[in-house]
Amino acid sequence: MYHYDYTQFRNDSRTLARLCLPFHADAIVGIARGGLMLSQALGYALDIRNIQSVRVESYDGMHQRVHYNLHVDCDLSHAKKVLIVDDIVDSGHTLRAVLNILEKRYPENVFKSAALFYKSTACLQSDFYLHEATEWIDFFWESDFSL
């Protein structure tokens, strides 16, 4: 297990923001819960105030569910370019499902995705990413805030 701490998150958020900058997104959709911390950091770095979220329930602890719940209630009608953000693209199924729904609802928008980590075996990869995940990642926001 790899502990991903705040210092690395801060540095990686800046690096990822620089990679995303040429896309000129005018909205961010964070995939809750894991992508919310990164969505906010990228929002500040890229000066994007239109930050929204979708909720995907695909894990029970450390185990991925066969079926998952997807709750999408975004209004992207005033956006042109949307950055979809998650902490990790594991199987790629979550990202694919979110993209499919948003592209159907907003066919005029351009969507790109960003993640801190990816797995090479994912069925879909992010447009912008930093690290390959080779073991379970213990993100500081999962462990440091537990009571």
C-alpha positions as CSV (number, residue, x, y, z in Angstrom):
1,M,0.0,0.0,0.0
2,Y,1.3,3.4,-0.9
3,H,0.4,6.5,1.2
4,Y,-0.2,9.5,-1.0
5,D,0.3,12.6,1.2
6,Y,-0.6,16.2,1.0
7,T,2.8,17.5,-0.2
8,Q,2.7,15.1,-3.2
9,F,-0.9,16.1,-3.9
10,R,-0.1,19.8,-3.8
11,N,2.9,19.3,-6.2
12,D,0.9,16.9,-8.5
13,S,-2.1,19.2,-8.6
14,R,0.1,22.0,-9.9
15,T,1.7,19.7,-12.5
16,L,-1.6,18.3,-13.6
17,A,-3.0,21.9,-13.9
18,R,-0.2,22.8,-16.2
19,L,-1.0,19.8,-18.4
20,C,-4.7,20.7,-18.5
21,L,-4.1,24.4,-19.1
22,P,-4.0,24.3,-23.0
23,F,-7.5,22.7,-23.0
24,H,-9.0,25.9,-21.7
25,A,-11.8,24.3,-19.7
26,D,-14.6,26.5,-18.5
27,A,-16.1,23.9,-16.2
28,I,-14.9,21.0,-14.0
29,V,-17.0,17.9,-13.1
30,G,-15.5,16.1,-10.2
31,I,-16.3,12.4,-9.6
32,A,-17.2,12.0,-6.0
33,R,-15.8,11.2,-3.7
34,G,-12.2,10.7,-4.8
35,G,-12.1,13.4,-7.5
36,L,-13.5,16.2,-5.4
37,M,-10.3,17.2,-3.7
38,L,-8.5,17.3,-7.0
39,S,-11.4,19.2,-8.7
40,Q,-11.2,22.0,-6.2
41,A,-7.4,22.2,-6.5
42,L,-7.6,22.3,-10.3
43,G,-10.4,24.9,-10.0
44,Y,-8.1,27.2,-8.1
45,A,-5.1,26.5,-10.2
46,L,-6.9,27.1,-13.5
47,D,-9.2,29.8,-12.2
48,I,-12.4,27.9,-12.9
49,R,-15.4,28.7,-10.7
50,N,-17.9,26.4,-12.4
51,I,-17.1,23.2,-10.4
52,Q,-19.8,20.5,-10.3
53,S,-19.9,16.9,-9.2
54,V,-21.3,13.5,-10.0
55,R,-21.6,10.7,-7.5
56,V,-20.5,7.2,-8.4
57,E,-20.6,4.4,-5.9
58,S,-18.4,1.7,-7.3
59,Y,-16.4,0.4,-4.3
60,D,-17.2,-1.3,-1.1
61,G,-14.0,-0.7,0.9
62,M,-11.2,-2.0,-1.2
63,H,-13.4,-4.1,-3.5
64,Q,-15.0,-2.9,-6.8
65,R,-18.6,-3.6,-7.2
66,V,-20.0,-5.5,-10.2
67,H,-22.8,-3.0,-10.4
68,Y,-22.5,0.6,-9.3
69,N,-24.8,3.6,-8.7
70,L,-24.3,6.7,-10.8
71,H,-25.9,10.1,-9.8
72,V,-25.5,12.8,-12.4
73,D,-27.2,16.1,-11.7
74,C,-24.9,18.7,-13.5
75,D,-26.0,21.7,-15.5
76,L,-23.3,22.2,-18.2
77,S,-25.6,24.1,-20.5
78,H,-23.4,27.3,-20.3
79,A,-20.1,25.4,-20.6
80,K,-18.2,24.7,-23.8
81,K,-15.2,22.7,-22.6
82,V,-15.5,20.4,-19.5
83,L,-12.8,18.7,-17.6
84,I,-13.9,15.5,-15.8
85,V,-11.7,14.8,-12.8
86,D,-11.1,11.8,-10.6
87,D,-8.3,10.7,-8.3
88,I,-7.6,7.4,-10.2
89,V,-8.8,5.7,-13.3
90,D,-8.9,2.1,-12.1
91,S,-11.0,0.0,-14.4
92,G,-12.0,2.9,-16.6
93,H,-15.7,1.9,-16.3
94,T,-16.6,4.9,-14.0
95,L,-15.0,7.4,-16.4
96,R,-16.7,5.8,-19.4
97,A,-20.1,5.8,-17.7
98,V,-19.8,9.5,-16.7
99,L,-18.6,10.5,-20.2
100,N,-21.4,8.6,-21.9
101,I,-24.1,10.3,-19.9
102,L,-22.6,13.8,-20.2
103,E,-21.9,13.5,-23.9
104,K,-25.5,12.4,-24.5
105,R,-26.9,15.3,-22.4
106,Y,-24.5,17.9,-23.8
107,P,-23.5,16.8,-27.3
108,E,-22.2,20.3,-28.1
109,N,-19.7,20.3,-25.3
110,V,-16.1,19.0,-25.6
111,F,-15.1,16.7,-22.7
112,K,-11.6,15.8,-21.5
113,S,-10.6,14.0,-18.4
114,A,-7.8,14.3,-15.8
115,A,-6.6,12.0,-13.0
116,L,-3.6,11.7,-10.7
117,F,-3.3,8.0,-11.2
118,Y,-4.2,5.4,-13.9
119,K,-4.0,1.7,-14.3
120,S,-2.6,0.5,-17.6
121,T,-5.3,-2.2,-17.7
122,A,-8.2,0.4,-17.7
123,C,-10.6,0.2,-20.6
124,L,-10.4,4.0,-21.0
125,Q,-7.6,6.3,-20.0
126,S,-7.7,10.0,-19.0
127,D,-6.5,12.6,-21.4
128,F,-4.3,14.1,-18.7
129,Y,-2.7,11.9,-16.0
130,L,0.5,11.7,-13.9
131,H,1.3,8.3,-12.3
132,E,0.6,4.6,-13.0
133,A,-0.9,2.9,-10.0
134,T,0.8,-0.4,-9.3
135,E,-0.5,-1.0,-5.8
136,W,-3.4,0.1,-3.6
137,I,-3.2,3.9,-2.9
138,D,-4.0,5.3,0.5
139,F,-5.0,8.9,-0.4
140,F,-4.5,11.3,2.6
141,W,-8.1,12.5,2.3
142,E,-9.3,8.9,2.9
143,S,-7.1,8.2,5.9
144,D,-6.1,11.5,7.5
145,F,-9.7,12.6,8.1
146,S,-11.1,9.3,9.4
147,L,-12.4,9.5,13.0
